[in-house]
Amino acid sequence: MKTLHGSCLCKAIAYELDSLDMPISHCHCHTCRKAHAAAFASTAGVMREHFRWVRGLDKLSSFESSPGKLRHFCSQCGSHLVAERLAQPHVIVRVATLDDDPQMTPQAHIWTSHDVPWLVYEGLARKET
């Protein structure tokens, strides 16, 4: 796999990774919904040795959303980029922040017991803009 590049909305922070080492999942947990202001967040695990910050560490902020779990985001535009538990051998990349196509599709929805009642999976009209 080729190197994948990712960044925040304002491009102040950039990262690279060698591979997505775990499947892409859509996480519906309460904290992901709040952190992303969305019904779920698309995530994938990346082994630490396959992940690198390229620029913008001076703009990187962190929030401990639950004991031992850090969520890293851009202090300038607010984009949530990565989450981690320091004891784990991987970081959790927010797949939507990738600038390149990961050539993978999501494999699971997780924490669906936290779904919001207004979330509908099928039957929505599509609008091309």
NORRA-V322278 format. One record per backbone hydrogen bond with DSSP energy under -1.0 kcal/mol. NH is the residue of the N-H (numbers start at 1). CO is the residue of the C=O. Records with the same first field share a line. If there is no record, write none. Layout:
NH=CO, CO
This chain:
4=17
6=15
7=97
8=13
14=55
15=6
16=52
17=4
18=50
21=45
22=45
25=43
26=108
27=41
28=110
33=29
34=30
35=31
36=32
37=33
38=33
41=27
43=25
44=93
46=91
48=89
50=47
51=48
52=16
54=14
55=14
59=56
61=73
63=71
65=63, 69
69=66
70=84
71=63
72=82
73=61
74=79
75=59
78=74
81=72
82=72
83=92
84=70
88=85
91=46
92=83
93=44
94=81
95=42, 93
97=94
98=95
99=5
100=5
107=24
110=26
114=111
115=112
119=116
